[in-house]
Amino acid sequence: ISDKIAFFITLSLKQMRNVTLKSTEDEFEISFVCHRPDDLEILQEETEFSKKELQFLYRAFKNECPSGVVTEDVFKIIYSQFFPQGDSRTYAHYLFEAFDTNRNGCLSFKEFVAGLSLILRGSIYDRLNWVFNFYDLDKDGFITREEMMKIMKSIYDLMGKYVYPSMHDDTPREHVEKFFQKMDRNLDGGITIEEFMESCQKDANIMRSMRLFDSVF
């Protein structure tokens, strides 16, 4: 993991927060009656969000997706609005898959808030575990160089021409090699969750990056 990756995820979540919190509580209470999820109390028990926070999040979710679910195509369209200077489609695809835990191609409100709760309110272990699974694209329990390269390229595509400092063709690969030098302790070409956790928790910069999420919502 790097400060850049943590920053990009944080930035996208801050944008979601800005959309969510633009309405007042009074305005929300009027419309919330029509959109109240049946399992609000259950979600409050299963996540680290308060009832008011869940209400705000649900209204924003329903405003963007009146059907109550988000398809990947819709998710990409919403996400592209936050990064108009680049091509966010690939990164949005990976992020969507990380939230779509039941792998049915649709993101429900329950999946959405469960993921946000882990990222924003979870323990350091919860957050690092989520990030590991985000990188582990094929979900086989290992992060490979190929998977990390795909993620890094998607990040630079996301930022587009405004990446600073300007990157050259080898920049994503250089980041991947630094990542593996730090994480791949047994040099087998794959990073396990144990290697990832141990390396991250010993790195002050990584721990500081994880704490960026504390101020998002």
VENHU-V354278 format. One record per residue. N is the residue number from 0. RES is the residue in one small letter. PHI is phi in radians with two decimals (999 if undefined). OMEGA is omega in degrees with one decimal (* if undefined). Layout:
N;RES;PHI;OMEGA / N;RES;PHI;OMEGA
This chain:
0;i;999;177.9 / 1;s;-2.43;176.6 / 2;d;-1.02;-178.9 / 3;k;-1.05;-176.5 / 4;i;-1.13;177.9 / 5;a;-1.05;-179.2 / 6;f;-1.12;-177.6 / 7;f;-1.12;178.5 / 8;i;-1.14;179.0 / 9;t;-1.06;-178.9 / 10;l;-1.04;-179.1 / 11;s;-1.13;178.9 / 12;l;-1.23;175.5 / 13;k;-1.11;177.8 / 14;q;-1.12;176.7 / 15;m;-1.07;179.5 / 16;r;-1.07;-178.4 / 17;n;-1.08;177.2 / 18;v;-1.17;-175.0 / 19;t;-1.17;-170.0 / 20;l;-1.61;-176.0 / 21;k;-1.34;179.1 / 22;s;-1.73;179.0 / 23;t;-1.47;179.6 / 24;e;-1.11;-179.0 / 25;d;-1.07;179.0 / 26;e;-1.09;-176.9 / 27;f;-1.19;-176.4 / 28;e;-1.06;179.4 / 29;i;-1.16;-174.5 / 30;s;-1.56;-172.8 / 31;f;-1.14;-179.7 / 32;v;-0.99;-177.0 / 33;c;-1.38;-170.8 / 34;h;-2.12;-172.5 / 35;r;-1.17;176.4 / 36;p;-1.22;-175.8 / 37;d;-1.10;-174.5 / 38;d;-1.82;-179.6 / 39;l;-1.01;-179.0 / 40;e;-1.12;178.6 / 41;i;-1.14;178.6 / 42;l;-1.09;178.4 / 43;q;-1.13;178.8 / 44;e;-1.30;-173.7 / 45;e;-1.54;-179.3 / 46;t;-2.08;178.3 / 47;e;-1.76;-180.0 / 48;f;-1.64;174.9 / 49;s;-1.39;178.9 / 50;k;-1.07;-180.0 / 51;k;-1.09;179.7 / 52;e;-1.14;177.7 / 53;l;-1.13;178.3 / 54;q;-1.11;178.3 / 55;f;-1.07;-179.5 / 56;l;-1.10;-178.1 / 57;y;-1.19;178.7 / 58;r;-1.13;178.6 / 59;a;-1.07;179.3 / 60;f;-1.08;-179.0 / 61;k;-1.21;177.6 / 62;n;-1.08;179.6 / 63;e;-1.41;-173.6 / 64;c;-2.39;-176.7 / 65;p;-1.01;-179.2 / 66;s;-1.25;179.7 / 67;g;1.64;175.6 / 68;v;-2.38;179.7 / 69;v;-2.04;173.5 / 70;t;-1.42;-180.0 / 71;e;-1.11;-179.9 / 72;d;-1.09;179.0 / 73;v;-1.16;178.5 / 74;f;-1.01;179.6 / 75;k;-1.12;179.8 / 76;i;-1.12;178.9 / 77;i;-1.06;-175.9 / 78;y;-1.16;-178.4 / 79;s;-1.12;179.3 / 80;q;-1.17;-179.4 / 81;f;-1.49;-177.3 / 82;f;-2.34;-175.6 / 83;p;-1.19;-176.5 / 84;q;-1.42;-177.4 / 85;g;-2.31;177.6 / 86;d;-1.84;-173.8 / 87;s;-1.63;-170.7 / 88;r;-1.08;-176.6 / 89;t;-1.21;178.8 / 90;y;-1.09;178.6 / 91;a;-1.09;176.9 / 92;h;-1.07;179.4 / 93;y;-1.14;179.9 / 94;l;-1.16;178.0 / 95;f;-1.05;-180.0 / 96;e;-1.10;178.9 / 97;a;-1.17;179.0 / 98;f;-1.45;-176.2 / 99;d;-1.40;-171.5 / 100;t;-1.23;179.2 / 101;n;-1.60;172.4 / 102;r;1.00;179.2 / 103;n;-1.83;177.2 / 104;g;1.45;178.1 / 105;c;-2.30;179.6 / 106;l;-1.80;178.2 / 107;s;-1.51;177.6 / 108;f;-1.09;179.6 / 109;k;-1.07;178.2 / 110;e;-1.13;-178.7 / 111;f;-1.06;-176.9 / 112;v;-1.28;176.9 / 113;a;-1.12;177.7 / 114;g;-1.15;179.4 / 115;l;-1.08;-179.4 / 116;s;-1.09;178.0 / 117;l;-1.10;-175.7 / 118;i;-1.24;-171.7 / 119;l;-1.63;-173.2 / 120;r;-2.14;-178.1 / 121;g;-1.30;175.3 / 122;s;-1.21;175.6 / 123;i;-0.99;178.3 / 124;y;-1.06;179.5 / 125;d;-1.03;-176.6 / 126;r;-1.18;179.6 / 127;l;-1.15;177.3 / 128;n;-1.10;178.3 / 129;w;-1.12;-179.8 / 130;v;-1.12;177.6 / 131;f;-1.01;-179.5 / 132;n;-1.16;175.7 / 133;f;-1.11;179.1 / 134;y;-1.27;-177.2 / 135;d;-1.38;-169.0 / 136;l;-1.10;-178.7 / 137;d;-1.64;174.3 / 138;k;0.99;178.7 / 139;d;-1.75;178.1 / 140;g;1.59;179.1 / 141;f;-2.37;170.0 / 142;i;-1.72;179.8 / 143;t;-1.79;176.5 / 144;r;-1.06;179.7 / 145;e;-1.10;178.9 / 146;e;-1.13;179.8 / 147;m;-1.13;178.2 / 148;m;-1.11;178.6 / 149;k;-1.08;179.7 / 150;i;-1.13;-177.7 / 151;m;-1.09;178.3 / 152;k;-1.10;-179.8 / 153;s;-1.16;178.6 / 154;i;-1.19;179.4 / 155;y;-1.21;173.2 / 156;d;-1.11;-179.8 / 157;l;-1.04;-176.7 / 158;m;-1.38;174.3 / 159;g;1.11;-173.6 / 160;k;-1.24;-177.2 / 161;y;-1.61;176.3 / 162;v;-1.07;178.2 / 163;y;-2.36;-1.4 / 164;p;-1.25;-178.1 / 165;s;-0.99;-178.2 / 166;m;-1.66;171.4 / 167;h;-1.86;-171.9 / 168;d;-1.03;-176.4 / 169;d;-1.56;-175.0 / 170;t;-1.04;178.2 / 171;p;-1.01;-179.7 / 172;r;-1.13;178.4 / 173;e;-1.10;177.2 / 174;h;-1.10;-180.0 / 175;v;-1.11;-179.4 / 176;e;-1.12;176.9 / 177;k;-1.11;178.1 / 178;f;-1.03;-177.2 / 179;f;-1.27;175.6 / 180;q;-1.06;-179.4 / 181;k;-1.39;-168.1 / 182;m;-1.72;-171.6 / 183;d;-1.42;-172.7 / 184;r;-1.15;-178.0 / 185;n;-1.67;173.3 / 186;l;0.99;179.6 / 187;d;-1.71;177.4 / 188;g;1.50;177.7 / 189;g;-2.43;-179.1 / 190;i;-1.88;178.2 / 191;t;-1.51;177.9 / 192;i;-1.10;179.4 / 193;e;-1.16;177.8 / 194;e;-1.08;-178.8 / 195;f;-1.10;-178.3 / 196;m;-1.08;-177.2 / 197;e;-1.08;-178.1 / 198;s;-1.16;-178.5 / 199;c;-1.10;-174.9 / 200;q;-1.27;176.1 / 201;k;-1.64;-175.1 / 202;d;-1.86;-177.3 / 203;a;-1.11;-179.9 / 204;n;-1.13;178.9 / 205;i;-1.16;178.7 / 206;m;-1.09;176.8 / 207;r;-1.14;177.8 / 208;s;-1.09;179.6 / 209;m;-1.09;-178.7 / 210;r;-1.29;174.3 / 211;l;-1.03;-177.6 / 212;f;-1.20;-175.9 / 213;d;-1.08;-175.4 / 214;s;-1.77;-175.0 / 215;v;-1.33;-173.8 / 216;f;-2.36;*
